[in-house]
């Protein structure tokens, strides 16, 4: 299994506000996105990633997220295995983002 670098919500917020923001990939299910979403970036549920990863730019700078960081870790490892060179996992998921960056966001 490929080692997956992580990024904290605070560091991600700084990068998103910077000159070269990363691309975000949400690997949660559709119903989860109805609860909360970071932004309107790429969305491929983890179960579909194996069939759809070619839709993503393998040379882009990606941060993958899910609810808590577990599924996104697996997704990021898979993408690294498929040749993506700049992939990080949002270590606490969208719930961690809500707790530390945007308390108005619904957690679940």
ABEGO torsion letter per residue (X at the ends): XBBBBBBBAAAAAAAAABABBBBBBBABBAAAAAABBABBBBBBBAAAAAAAAAABBAABBBBBBBAAGAAAAAAAAAAAAAGBABBBBBAAEAAAAAAAABAABBBX
